[in-house]
Amino acid sequence: MGGFFGTISKKSCINELFYGTDYHSHLGTRRGGIAAFGKEGFTRRIHNIENSYFRTKFENDLSDFKGESGIGVISDTESQPVLVNSHLGKFAIVTVGKVVNLDDLEKMALKKRWHFSETGFNGANPSEMAAMLINEGSTMEEGIKIVQEKIRGSLSLLILTEGGIFAARDKLGRTPIVIGKNSTSYAVASESSCFPTLGYRVEKYLGPGEILFLTAEGYEQRVPQREKMQVCAFLWVYYGYPASSYEGINVEQTRYNCGAALAAKDDVVADYVSGIPDSGIGHAIGYAKEKGIPYMRPYVKYTPTWPRSFMPSNQSDRDLVAKMKLIPVQPLIKDKRVVFCDDSIVRGTQLKDNAQIFYEYGVKEIHMRIAGPPLCYACEFLNFSTSRSTLELAARKAIHQLEGKDDKYLDEYAISGTEKNREMVECIRKRLQLTSLKYQHLDDLIDAIGLPKEKICTHCYDGSSYF
């Protein structure tokens, strides 16, 4: 997915820029970058973080940076920030999201005899494409609005100029932006969890399509928010850090709510409940409290050297990380009936392997409870599961097993509680060799988040989408 951080201060901002960006490392996979502006102009560094952490790669660069304003990004796509010199002045830009029509935009640009100096994994760099579109405007605000109108998918961005920082949220608000304030600085971030230890307090959540301009003295709205919003439900279920809030709604509390909703509809008898680390833990705590059974840890996560399993760019490495980072606690497993909570089942390969390990250690029953509905559709907006085809999703595999390659009943399979939905879940359960498997109903997930359904993007669950 990716995340960004920016700050502008009455004094040097470099340390806050470094640590604020680092606090977004759970969101990105491939590249980290920071750009700062000071009396000597712009300074930029970009590093590959596929095999090392952001902090490790950038610590030795900090002495090269001087300035009172800066932006940083942890990206799961191309190299950022991009530096640009144009009729709008010099600026640096970072983006978060996914440009679905990037190829079409690139063809359009080349016909206009534009050129691109930054090349990405699959053609043009999305951030440079955004910069080129911005340069079509007569003002920065007009250019950002051009980006919002021409890009399909989603794109939130920060722009560092000589005078301040522009922050613009995706036109449908699929990715969040929050403003923080302390005694000398303003900050803008994807995750509010980066604020407390840096001394910021939450000042404002940007609305969909809203554009703000920040200086060390404050911020002003340049373009008001739009009425329609489609913020990603998966932010609360999986991607978001527990201490973060989006639209004023805390991630960890939402996970408690999800677990409680699962427990309220569950009649299984178990010895204890556990969460698959890390994102499943909050769901499991909510389940345990509602159900009145113990929360225990038959799995512990080995964190010194193993990152989150989605971070490596290829599937074999992701599978290795997922296997090696979780260590079973054998004395808690033998002859036990265990409920496991997790955020989702994507392919299910690792879950099947984990279940087999538990059976080898003598577990009596494994009951899997998933905080969201089955993932029936590939994400078109946030690069979730970018290296996995739709047909690799556990739900789609089950549907193809039941129906062949005909997807004409896909909508019915995606609706919680239908006969076809139950058949699909049972097919997944058998393949993963679980004692029982239940998914959260979509209505219960929406209630757990606490926003109206029309304001939440649930495309990966039910196929609904807005551009």
C-alpha positions in Angstrom: 0.0 0.0 0.0 2.5 2.6 1.1 2.5 5.5 3.5 3.9 9.0 3.7 4.9 11.7 6.3 5.7 15.4 5.9 6.6 18.1 8.3 7.3 21.8 8.3 8.8 23.6 11.3 10.2 26.9 12.6 13.4 24.9 13.3 15.3 21.9 11.7 12.8 19.2 10.9 15.2 16.4 9.8 15.0 14.2 12.9 11.2 14.4 12.9 11.1 13.7 9.2 13.3 10.6 9.6 11.4 9.1 12.5 8.0 10.1 11.2 8.6 8.4 7.9 10.0 5.3 9.7 6.8 5.0 11.6 5.1 4.1 8.2 7.4 1.1 7.6 4.6 -1.4 8.2 2.8 -0.1 5.1 5.5 -0.5 2.4 7.6 -3.1 0.7 10.1 -1.9 -1.8 11.4 1.7 -1.6 11.9 4.4 1.0 12.7 8.0 0.3 12.9 11.4 1.9 13.3 15.0 0.5 14.0 18.1 2.5 14.1 21.8 1.7 16.3 24.4 3.4 18.6 27.4 2.6 20.7 25.2 0.3 17.7 24.0 -1.7 16.3 20.5 -2.0 18.1 17.3 -0.8 16.8 13.8 -1.7 17.7 10.2 -0.9 16.0 7.0 -2.0 16.9 3.5 -0.9 15.8 -0.1 -1.6 14.3 -1.5 1.6 13.3 -5.0 0.3 16.0 -6.6 2.4 16.6 -4.0 5.1 14.6 -1.6 7.2 14.1 2.1 6.4 15.9 3.2 9.5 19.0 1.1 8.8 19.3 2.4 5.2 18.8 6.1 6.0 20.7 6.7 9.3 24.0 7.4 7.6 22.3 10.0 5.3 20.9 12.3 8.0 24.0 14.5 8.2 23.5 15.4 4.5 20.1 16.9 5.1 19.4 20.4 6.2 16.1 22.2 6.3 12.9 23.1 8.0 10.5 21.2 5.8 10.4 17.8 4.2 8.4 14.8 3.0 9.1 11.1 3.2 7.5 7.9 1.9 7.6 4.1 2.4 6.5 2.8 -1.0 5.5 -0.6 -2.3 5.9 0.7 -5.9 8.4 2.9 -7.6 11.2 5.1 -6.3 10.1 8.3 -4.6 10.2 11.3 -3.9 10.4 12.6 -7.5 12.1 16.1 -7.9 10.6 18.4 -10.5 11.4 21.9 -11.9 8.5 23.4 -13.9 6.6 26.6 -14.5 5.0 26.0 -11.1 8.5 26.1 -9.5 10.7 23.4 -8.0 9.0 20.7 -6.0 9.2 17.2 -4.7 6.3 14.8 -4.7 5.3 11.5 -3.0 2.2 9.5 -3.7 0.3 6.6 -2.2 -2.2 4.5 -4.1 -2.6 2.7 -7.4 -3.0 4.2 -10.9 -5.1 1.7 -12.8 -4.9 3.6 -16.1 -1.1 4.3 -16.0 -0.5 2.7 -19.4 -3.2 4.9 -21.0 -1.8 8.0 -19.3 1.7 7.1 -20.5 0.5 6.7 -24.1 -1.3 10.1 -23.9 1.8 11.7 -22.5 4.1 10.4 -25.1 1.8 11.6 -27.9 2.1 15.0 -26.4 5.9 14.6 -26.6 6.4 14.5 -22.8 9.3 12.5 -21.5 9.9 10.7 -18.2 13.2 10.5 -16.4 12.1 8.1 -13.7 11.2 4.6 -14.9 9.2 2.2 -12.7 8.7 -1.6 -12.5 6.0 -1.5 -15.1 6.7 1.6 -17.1 6.3 5.2 -16.0 6.7 6.1 -12.4 3.3 6.9 -11.0 4.6 9.8 -8.9 6.3 11.4 -11.9 3.1 10.9 -13.9 1.3 12.8 -11.2 3.9 15.5 -11.4 3.5 15.8 -15.2 -0.3 16.1 -14.9 0.1 18.7 -12.2 2.2 20.7 -14.5 -0.7 21.0 -16.9 -2.4 23.3 -14.4 -1.8 27.0 -14.1 -1.6 26.7 -10.3 -0.7 23.8 -8.0 -4.3 23.4 -6.9 -5.5 23.3 -10.4 -2.9 20.7 -11.3 -3.8 18.5 -8.4 -7.4 18.6 -9.4 -6.3 17.4 -12.9 -4.6 14.5 -11.3 -7.7 13.6 -9.3 -9.9 13.7 -12.4 -7.6 11.9 -14.8 -6.3 9.0 -12.6 -8.4 5.9 -12.2 -7.8 4.0 -9.0 -6.6 6.1 -6.1 -3.8 8.6 -5.4 -3.1 10.6 -2.3 -0.1 12.9 -2.4 2.3 15.3 -0.7 4.1 18.1 -2.5 7.1 19.9 -1.0 7.6 23.4 -2.4 9.9 26.2 -1.4 7.0 27.9 0.4 5.3 24.9 2.1 3.7 21.5 1.7 0.6 20.6 -0.3 -1.4 17.7 1.0 -4.1 16.2 -1.2 -6.3 13.2 -0.4 -7.5 10.8 -3.0 -10.7 12.1 -4.5 -12.7 9.2 -2.9 -10.6 9.1 0.2 -9.5 5.5 -0.1 -6.3 6.3 1.7 -6.2 8.6 4.8 -4.3 11.8 5.5 -4.2 13.3 9.0 -2.7 16.6 10.2 -0.7 16.9 13.4 0.5 19.9 15.4 3.0 20.6 18.1 4.5 23.8 19.5 6.9 24.5 16.6 5.7 22.3 13.7 2.9 20.9 11.6 3.0 17.4 10.3 0.9 15.5 7.7 0.8 11.7 7.7 -0.9 8.5 6.5 -0.9 7.1 10.0 -1.8 9.1 13.1 0.1 6.5 15.2 3.3 8.4 14.2 2.3 11.5 16.2 2.4 10.8 19.9 6.0 9.9 20.4 7.0 12.9 18.2 5.0 15.3 20.3 2.2 15.9 17.9 -1.5 15.9 18.5 -4.2 15.2 15.9 -5.4 18.5 14.4 -7.5 17.4 11.4 -8.5 14.5 9.2 -8.6 15.5 5.5 -11.8 14.7 3.7 -11.9 13.0 0.2 -10.4 15.2 -2.5 -9.5 17.9 0.0 -6.3 19.9 -0.6 -4.5 21.8 2.2 -1.4 23.9 2.2 0.8 23.8 5.3 3.4 26.2 6.6 5.2 26.4 9.9 2.5 28.9 11.0 -0.5 26.7 10.2 -2.5 25.4 7.3 -5.2 26.6 5.0 -7.8 24.7 2.9 -7.2 25.3 -0.8 -9.9 22.9 -2.1 -12.8 21.7 0.0 -13.6 18.0 0.5 -15.9 16.1 -1.8 -19.2 14.6 -0.6 -18.6 11.0 -1.7 -16.1 8.9 0.2 -14.9 5.3 -0.2 -12.3 4.8 2.5 -10.7 1.3 2.5 -12.2 -1.1 5.0 -9.0 -3.1 5.0 -7.2 -0.2 6.8 -9.0 -1.2 10.0 -9.0 -4.9 9.4 -5.4 -5.4 8.5 -3.2 -2.6 7.1 -3.5 0.0 9.8 -1.3 0.2 12.9 -3.3 -0.5 16.2 -2.6 3.0 17.5 -3.9 4.8 14.4 -7.3 6.3 13.7 -9.0 7.0 10.4 -12.0 9.3 10.2 -11.6 9.5 14.0 -12.1 5.7 14.4 -9.4 3.7 16.1 -7.9 0.6 14.5 -7.5 -1.5 17.6 -11.0 -0.7 18.9 -12.5 -1.7 15.6 -10.6 -5.0 15.7 -12.1 -5.6 19.2 -15.5 -4.9 17.7 -14.9 -7.3 14.9 -13.9 -10.1 17.3 -16.9 -9.5 19.5 -19.2 -9.7 16.5 -17.7 -13.0 15.5 -18.1 -14.4 19.0 -21.7 -13.2 19.3 -22.7 -15.4 16.4 -20.5 -18.4 17.3 -21.6 -21.5 19.2 -18.4 -23.4 19.1 -17.0 -24.7 22.4 -13.2 -24.1 22.8 -10.5 -24.0 25.5 -9.2 -20.7 24.4 -8.9 -18.1 21.6 -5.7 -16.8 19.9 -4.9 -14.3 17.2 -2.5 -14.9 14.3 0.2 -12.2 15.0 0.0 -9.3 14.6 -3.2 -8.1 13.0 -5.3 -11.0 14.3 -4.5 -10.3 17.9 -7.0 -7.4 18.4 -9.7 -9.5 16.7 -9.0 -12.4 19.1 -9.0 -10.2 22.2 -12.4 -8.8 21.2 -13.6 -12.4 20.6 -12.3 -13.6 24.0 -13.9 -10.8 26.0 -17.3 -11.3 24.3 -17.2 -15.1 24.6 -15.8 -15.2 28.1 -13.0 -17.6 27.3 -9.2 -17.2 27.9 -6.9 -15.5 25.4 -3.7 -17.5 25.0 -0.7 -17.5 22.7 0.1 -20.9 21.1 2.0 -19.0 18.5 4.7 -16.4 19.2 6.2 -14.1 16.7 10.0 -14.0 16.2 10.6 -10.3 15.4 14.3 -9.6 15.6 15.0 -10.7 12.0 11.7 -11.5 10.3 9.4 -8.8 8.9 5.7 -8.9 8.1 5.1 -11.7 5.5 3.6 -9.4 2.8 6.8 -7.4 2.6 9.0 -9.5 0.2 8.2 -8.9 -3.4 7.9 -12.5 -4.5 5.6 -15.2 -3.2 8.2 -17.8 -2.2 10.0 -15.3 0.0 6.7 -14.3 1.6 5.9 -17.9 2.3 9.3 -18.4 3.9 8.9 -15.3 6.1 5.4 -16.3 7.1 6.6 -19.8 8.1 9.8 -18.8 9.9 8.5 -15.8 12.0 5.8 -17.8 13.9 7.0 -20.3 16.5 4.4 -22.7 18.0 4.3 -23.1 21.8 3.9 -26.9 22.0 2.7 -27.2 25.6 -0.3 -25.0 24.9 -1.4 -27.0 21.8 -1.7 -30.7 22.7 -5.4 -31.9 23.2 -6.7 -28.3 23.0 -9.7 -27.0 21.1 -8.5 -23.6 19.7 -10.3 -20.7 18.1 -7.9 -18.7 15.9 -8.8 -15.2 14.7 -7.2 -13.5 11.7 -7.8 -10.5 9.4 -8.3 -12.5 6.2 -7.4 -15.6 4.2 -5.7 -14.6 1.0 -4.3 -17.7 -0.6 -4.6 -19.9 2.4 -1.3 -21.7 1.8 0.4 -20.6 5.0 -2.7 -21.2 7.1 -2.9 -24.8 5.8 0.8 -25.3 6.7 0.2 -23.8 10.2 -2.8 -26.1 10.8 -0.7 -29.1 9.9 1.9 -28.2 12.4 -0.7 -27.9 15.1 -2.1 -31.3 14.2 1.4 -32.8 14.5 1.6 -31.2 17.9 -1.6 -32.9 19.0 -4.2 -30.2 18.8 -7.7 -31.5 19.1 -9.7 -28.9 17.1 -8.9 -25.8 15.0 -11.7 -23.3 14.5 -10.8 -20.4 12.3 -12.6 -17.1 12.5 -11.9 -14.3 10.0 -12.6 -10.7 10.7 -13.9 -9.9 7.2 -15.9 -11.7 4.5 -14.1 -13.9 2.0 -11.8 -12.0 -0.5 -13.6 -12.7 -3.8 -12.2 -9.8 -5.8 -8.7 -8.4 -6.4 -8.1 -4.9 -5.1 -8.1 -2.3 -7.8 -7.1 0.7 -5.7 -4.3 0.1 -3.1 -1.8 -2.5 -4.6 -3.1 -5.1 -2.1 -2.1 -8.6 -3.5 -0.5 -7.1 -6.5 1.7 -10.1 -7.2 -1.3 -12.5 -6.8 -3.8 -13.1 -9.5 -7.5 -13.1 -8.6 -7.6 -16.9 -9.3 -5.0 -17.4 -6.5 -7.5 -16.1 -3.9 -8.7 -18.9 -1.7 -12.3 -17.9 -2.3 -11.9 -17.9 -6.1 -10.2 -21.3 -6.0 -13.1 -22.7 -4.2 -15.6 -21.1 -6.6 -13.8 -22.6 -9.6 -13.7 -26.0 -7.9 -17.5 -25.7 -7.5 -18.4 -24.1 -10.8 -15.5 -24.6 -13.1 -14.2 -21.4 -14.8 -17.7 -19.9 -15.0 -18.0 -16.8 -12.8 -21.6 -16.0 -13.5 -22.6 -16.7 -9.9 -19.7 -14.8 -8.4 -22.0 -12.1 -6.9 -24.0 -14.7 -5.1 -21.0 -16.4 -3.7 -19.8 -13.1 -2.3 -23.0 -12.4 -0.3 -22.7 -13.6 3.3 -25.2 -16.3 4.3 -26.3 -17.5 0.9 -26.3 -21.2 0.1 -23.5 -20.7 -2.4 -21.5 -18.6 0.1 -21.8 -21.5 2.6 -20.7 -24.0 0.0 -17.7 -21.9 -0.9 -16.7 -21.5 2.8 -17.0 -25.2 3.3 -14.8 -25.9 0.3 -12.2 -23.6 1.8 -12.5 -25.3 5.2 -11.9 -28.7 3.7 -8.9 -27.6 1.6 -7.3 -26.0 4.7 -8.1 -29.0 6.9 -9.8 -26.9 9.6 -12.4 -28.2 12.1 -14.6 -25.2 11.3 -14.3 -21.9 9.4 -16.5 -18.8 9.7 -16.1 -15.4 8.1 -17.5 -12.1 9.4 -20.7 -11.0 7.6 -20.2 -7.8 5.7 -22.9 -6.0 7.7 -21.2 -6.8 11.0 -17.8 -5.5 9.6 -19.5 -2.3 8.6 -21.1 -2.0 12.1 -17.7 -2.7 13.7 -16.1 0.2 11.8 -19.0 2.5 12.5 -19.3 4.4 9.2 -22.2 4.1 6.7 -21.7 1.4 4.1 -21.7 4.0 1.3 -18.6 5.6 2.8 -16.5 2.5 2.9 -14.8 0.7 0.0 -15.6 -3.0 0.2 -14.7 -3.9 -3.3 -12.4 -6.9 -2.3 -15.4 -8.4 -0.5 -18.4 -7.7 -2.7 -17.1 -6.2 -5.9 -18.7 -2.8 -5.4 -16.5 0.0 -6.7 -16.5 3.7 -7.6 -13.9 5.6 -9.6 
